[in-house]
Amino acid sequence: MMRSAALLLASCLLAFAAHAQPTADTSRIVTLGGSVTETVYALGAGGHVVGVDASSLYPEAATEKPSVGYFRRLPAEGVLSLDPSLVLALEGTGPPTVLDQLRSAGVRTELIENEPTVEGTTRKIRRIAGLLGREAQADSLIQEMEAALAEARSLRQRATSSPRVLFIYARGSGTMNVAGTGTSAEAMIELAGAKNAVSGFEGFKPMSAEAVASAEPEVILMLTRGLESIGGVDGLLEQPGITLTPAGEDHRVVAMDDLLLLGFGPRLGTAVKQLTEKLHPELDPASSSASQQ
């Protein structure tokens, strides 16, 4: 019996060791992916960052670091030139051969899961904190995020509307796509107590006048830089099908910062609270006009 108990204990210890993540050498960190960079800085490790990717736009201090390009189209040479001791890469970083090159060069390279949920964001923060040896800081970050999410839930309970929202991703009028199911945009819309106006497909698809009109959105949601790229609200109203929707008729367009809205990082609670306020103007009639961009 004692021998069986000892074997069981040994097995448990081995299993724990297999899943534990040793603290990495954090002397020179390269962060790839905006939410990864934001999390590293929020954990207080920004001083160790020697390079970031082009999507790392927050905090402002990160934009002062050398950029190695966009994380989905990454050149290995640019990363290696910074002599990193650790690379933290958001899921989707690639191409995969680049990650293989980094590892072959002896650089510890960790992929960070990117699930657009509250639970996924919590895991992301804890995973990065574990690698950096900053678990206590992670506890504080998560508590702050959960407090803001609780405020957002309280707002949703007071809301009397559940608007149909169409998310449009734009980078100039030549690149406009709408968000279907399973997207981070849909996840944010639902967290804010609204409904995705599109449910007929997964992911993103090019925007057509027919699809926009048939979706009958009451609100159009965009990223700030995307709205600017098509000339603001006036430019959006010139796009095919927009004026045929309730949102277009009422000029109900909401824009939010790119990384804040879709990053699913430490500011998730703040983002959900802000979006909830913008999508439900009845919560504060005096500020309803201010929430329209």
DAJOPE-V927940 format. One record per pair of residues at least 6 apart in sequence whose ideal C-beta (glycine too) atoms are under 6 Angstrom apart, sorted by the first residue. I is the first residue (numbers start at 1). J is the second residue. D is the distance in whole Angstrom. If there is no record, write none. Layout:
BEGIN
i/j/d
I/J/D
I/J/D
END
This chain:
BEGIN
i/j/d
21/130/5
23/133/4
24/86/5
24/108/6
24/131/5
25/85/4
26/48/5
26/86/6
26/132/5
27/85/5
28/50/5
28/84/5
28/85/5
29/48/5
29/49/5
29/86/5
30/51/4
30/79/6
30/82/6
30/84/4
30/87/5
31/37/4
31/40/5
31/49/6
31/52/5
31/88/5
32/53/5
32/71/4
32/89/4
32/90/6
32/93/5
33/71/5
33/90/3
34/55/4
34/56/5
34/259/5
34/263/5
35/263/4
35/264/6
35/265/4
36/88/5
36/90/5
36/112/5
37/52/5
37/56/4
37/62/5
38/58/5
38/265/4
39/125/6
39/128/5
39/265/5
39/266/6
41/59/5
42/141/6
42/266/4
43/129/6
43/134/5
43/137/5
44/137/6
45/132/5
46/61/6
49/65/6
50/82/5
51/65/6
51/66/5
51/68/5
51/82/4
52/62/5
52/65/5
53/68/6
53/71/4
54/67/5
54/70/5
56/62/5
57/259/6
58/259/5
68/78/4
68/79/5
69/75/6
69/78/6
71/93/5
72/92/6
72/94/6
74/98/5
76/98/5
76/101/4
76/102/6
80/105/6
84/107/6
86/108/5
87/102/6
87/107/6
87/109/4
88/110/6
88/112/6
89/111/5
90/112/5
90/114/5
91/111/6
91/113/5
91/114/4
99/109/6
102/109/5
103/109/5
110/131/6
112/124/6
112/127/6
116/184/4
116/187/4
116/264/5
121/264/5
121/268/5
122/142/6
125/138/5
125/141/6
125/142/6
126/138/5
129/135/5
129/138/3
141/266/5
145/268/6
145/269/4
148/269/3
148/270/5
148/273/5
149/269/4
151/273/5
152/272/4
152/273/4
152/276/5
155/276/5
155/283/6
156/193/4
156/276/6
158/283/6
159/193/6
159/280/4
159/283/6
160/282/6
161/280/6
162/195/6
163/194/5
163/218/4
163/219/5
163/279/6
164/195/5
164/197/4
164/217/5
164/218/5
165/189/5
165/194/5
165/197/6
165/219/5
165/221/5
166/197/4
166/215/5
166/217/4
166/220/5
167/179/4
167/185/4
167/221/5
168/176/6
168/178/6
168/222/5
169/177/5
170/176/5
170/226/4
170/229/6
170/230/5
171/229/6
172/229/5
173/230/5
176/207/4
177/204/4
177/206/6
178/198/6
178/207/5
179/185/4
179/186/6
179/204/6
180/198/5
180/201/4
180/202/5
180/203/6
181/199/6
181/202/5
182/202/5
184/262/5
186/196/4
189/196/5
191/272/5
192/272/6
192/275/4
192/276/4
192/279/5
193/276/6
194/279/5
197/215/4
197/217/4
198/215/5
209/240/4
209/241/3
212/241/4
213/241/5
213/244/4
217/245/5
217/247/5
218/246/5
218/247/6
219/247/5
219/252/5
219/254/6
220/247/5
220/253/5
221/254/5
222/255/5
223/258/4
224/255/5
224/257/5
225/258/6
227/255/5
230/236/6
233/253/5
236/242/6
237/243/6
242/248/4
253/293/6
254/278/5
255/293/4
260/267/6
260/271/5
261/271/6
277/283/6
278/291/4
281/288/3
281/291/6
END
